[in-house]
Structures are given as structure tokens and as C-alpha cells.
């Protein structure tokens, strides 16, 4: 099977997941966005339903483009593997995800105590909200891994390989590791504007939390992708959210 055909098949399989993930992510976003900004957007577009549809379409477009080209890039650098699960990698992924999910949940009792606004937000997590759960599991666990690991990490590794190590027949392991770190840092840095908008200012503590929650765990997902395949990174990411949200649901 050609590289392009494999990428197309992966993209087609991703389409229904992207639609559902985009729907719940859009609903979640509309709930947390500033009411004044939401009203302004609704006035410009015409209705909240139209705004929801546009947001879903954007998510699907990003996912499919990143999925298609990510597959091609992953294949070029030797990281595209059969989409199946083996016993040993699966057990490693489950164990790592359980531990990281617990560590991730500690945000409520660390930064949640040190930063009043964060502590107040956790007080509202004691009831189950389907939009929040599905958005974090499907969008965070699958779509973000397609964009950040399968596409971005692969792209960085490919570019560094071709620019600095073009005489090598394959991508050096060090380049793959550096690409993983770079993708995790870029993902974390991408959350700085939202952090600034939410809290009105950036403090060292807020920056530490931003890079801890959005970057540190990405290193694990990138290693799983590099060592076993993108499916393990997806599984680990979504399990992290399931574990942490289950803990918050019970605790609050």
C-alpha cells in the first residue's frame, strides 16, 4: 500500500472521531468563553448554532490536515506503525497513564491552593458534565495527539533531519527526542495567551503551572509515540484525563 493511500485511510478513519470531538469541544468552549465575547461573535455570525458549526468545522479541518500530512511525515521518519495494540506496550502505557493521571489531578491540591481562581474552579467539578469530559477525552486525547505528536513532532524531526543530518539514512534518535521536547514546549507556550486572558496577568507560578500541565505530560506522550506508535500516545492522553477527572469527581 502506498504512503498516500495509508494516509488517506487514516484520515477517513479519523473523520467521525474529529466530528464528535469537535462538537463537544465547541460546546465546552462556548460554556467557558467570556459572555461579552460570545454575544459579539453570535451577533457577527448570526446564531449560536452557526458559531458551533463553524467551530466544529475548524476542528475537523485541522484534524484531517494534520492527520493526513502527519501520517506521511511519520512514515518518512520511521514512526508510523500498524494501528494495533501489543500486550507489553499496552501494559506500560496503562501503568504510566494511571500514575500521570494521579499526578495531573494533584493540580487541585497544589496550584488550586496557591492560586485562588484555580481553587474556585475545582469547586465546580463535583458534578459530571458530559461536554467537559468528552472534550478532554476525545479532543485532548485524540485530536491533540494527531496535531502535536503525529504532525508537529514528526514535522520538526523531519526538518531537522533534512537540514542538519541529511547524509544520515534515518532520523537520529537524538533528533526524535529533541522534536518531542520542542513539540511539548510549543504546545505549552500556546496556552500562555489563554492563561493571560483568564488571570489578567502572568506570574512565575502561573507560567510554571502552564508548562507543567501542558508540556510535561506531552513528553510522555511523545515517548510513547516514538517507541510504540501514535495509538499509545492517544490512549495515554485520554486515560490521563479519565483518571484525573474521576478523582476530581469523587473528591469534590
Buried (B, 14 or more C-beta within 10 A) or exposed (E): EEEEEBBBEBBEEBEEBBBBBBBBBBBBBBEEBEEEEBEEBBEEBEEEEEBBBEBBEEBBEBBBBBBBBBBBBBBBBEBBBEEEEEEEBBEBBBEBBBEBBEBBBEBBEEBBEEBEEBBEBBEEBEEEBEBBBBBBBBBBBBBBBBBBBBBBBBBBBBEBBEEEBEEEEEBBEEBBBBBBBBBBBBBBBEBBEEBBEBEEEEEEEBBEBBBBBBBBBBBBBBBBBBBBBBBBBBBBBBBBBBBBBEBBBEEE
